[in-house]
Amino acid sequence: MHNGRACKNGYWGGDLKMYSMLKRVIFFILLAGLWELLFWLAIWPEYVLPSPVSVGKTLVRGFQDQSLLIGVAISMKRIAIGYGISLGVGVFAGLLIGRFRIFEDTLGSLISGLQTLPTICWLPLSLLWFGLNDNAIIFLVFMGAVLSIATGTDSGVKNVPPLYIRAAKTMGAKKWKLYLEVIIPAAFPHIVIGMKQGWSFAWRSLMAGELLIVCLGLGHLLMLGRELNDMSQVIAVMLVIILIGILVDRLFFMKIERHIRERWGLVKS
C-alpha cells in the first residue's frame, strides 16, 4: 500500500513537473511570436528591432566562431572570482554586525550608507587602484555583491531565536561550534536571499565594468554591437546573459531554497 502511494505520488510529481515545463515552453513561444508580430508590423525599423530569426542566426554564428563562448568563459571567470570573494567577506561581515554591537554601530552603519551608492560610482577609484585590467572589473563585481550578502547575513543572525542559542550553550556549544552548528544554519534562509540579490547586482556590475573598460567579455560584445549598430548582436548577448541567469537560478539557488524548505518541513522531501 505504501509503495503504491509512493509510486502514485511520484507519478503525479512527474506530471506536475512536465506541466510546469510545458507552461514555460508555451510562454516563451508566445513571447517569440509577439516579437515576430511586432517585427512584421514594422513599427520600428529592422536596425532597431531585428527579427527573432535574425537574432537566432547571430547566436548560431557567435557560437560557431566561438566569440560568444570566449565571452561567456571570460565573464564567468570574473564573476566567479568577484562573487566568491564577496561571499566570504559578506558572510563574515554580516556575522560580526549581527552578533556584536560595536560592529553594528560602525561597520553596519557604513554598509547601510554604501548601499545607496550605485556600484558604477566605484569605477574611477577602481581604475586608479587597479588599472585597465581584470582586477578593476572584479573589484566592481565584489562591491556590487558584498553589501547585499552582508545585509542578508546580518538580518538572518538577528532573527535567530535566542532560545536556540541558549539551548546550544546549555549543551556545551561554544565559539565556532555555536556559529557553525546553530547560528549559520538558522540564519541560512536570510543568507541565501542576500546571495541571490548579490548575484544579480554582481552581474549588473560586471556588465557595467566590461562596457566601460575595453576588454574581452560579454559586455565587450554588447559594446561592439552598439558601435556597429548591430542590434541582433546586442539582443543575442542579452539572451545569453538571461539564459545564464536562469541556469544558475535553477541549478543552484532553487536547489538550495528547496533544501531549506524541506528542512523546515514546508515541502515533502
Secondary structure, 3 states (H helix, E strand, C coil): CHHHHHHHHHHHHHHHHHHHHHHHHHHHHHHHHHHHHHHHHCCCCCCCCCCHHHHHHHHHHHHHCCHHHHHHHHHHHHHHHHHHHHHHHHHHHHHHHHHCHHHHHCHHHHHHHHCCCCHHHHHHHHHHHHCCCHHHHHHHHHHHHHHHHHHHHHHHHHCCCHHHHHHHHHCCCCHHHHHHHHHHHHHHHHHHHHHHHHHHHHHHHHHHHHHHCCCCCHHHHHHHHHHCCCHHHHHHHHHHHHHHHHHHHHHHHHHHHHHHHHHCCCCCC
